[in-house]
């Protein structure tokens, strides 16, 4: 993957889900998290809450696979659909 500033990780179905948030979120450095719920987008800026999202992100990143392992999972998913 040629973009040095982008890292794509895939979380396998077999990953142990010890840290798994219920909602989607985007973490923007240490200044803001944007949380998407069914009906709203919430902007989080409180340092204490940002730390929770940073911890959740780190846990998800640890479960993810990258590079060739990620490509293998993506290809397996494509193959399963055919």
N, C-alpha and C positions, 0 to 999 in steps of 0.2 A: 504494500500500500504506500503510494508515493508521498502522501501528505505527512510531513514530520510533526505537525501540530495536532494531528487527529489520530486517535487510537480507537479502533472498533473492537469491542469485546462482546462475545456471545456467551450467554449463561446457559449451560446445558440443562436439560430437564433433570438430569441425574445429580445436579449440584445440591448439596445440603443447604437448605434455606434457613439459615440461622438469623439472617438479617434480610428481611424482605418487606419493604414498605407497601402499603395498600394502594398508594396513589403514585402517579407518575410525577417526577420532579426533575428540574434542571438546576444544577448548582453553578452559579457564576462566581468563580474564585471564592473569596471569603467575604463577599459583600452582600450577596443576595441568593436566595433559592426561590424558584418559581414552582409552585405546586399546582397541579391540575386535578381538579375534582370533576365530578359529573356535571356540575352546574356553575363552576366558578374557577377562576385562576387566582391564586393567592400568592402575594409577594411577601416573603419572609426576610426580615433584615436583622432581627434580634440575634446577637452573637450566640446566646445559649441555644437557640433553636437551629442556627446555622451549623453549630457543632454537631447536633443530632443528624442533620442531613449529610454532613461531611462523613460522619461515622457510617451511615447507611451506604453512602456511595463507595466508601473504602471496602465495606463488606461485599458489595455487589461486584466491585472490580476484582476482588480476590477470588470470587467464584467463577469469574468469566475466563474464557480461553481466548487466545489471540493468535494472529498469524495463521500458520498452516492448520492448527487445530480448529480455529474458527472457520476457515474455508472448508474443512472436512465436514463440520456440522452443518454448514449452509448447504453444501452439496448433498448431504444425506437428506436434508429436509426437501430439497428440490426433487431428488430421486423418489422420495416417498409420495410426492404429489403426482408423479407421472404414471 
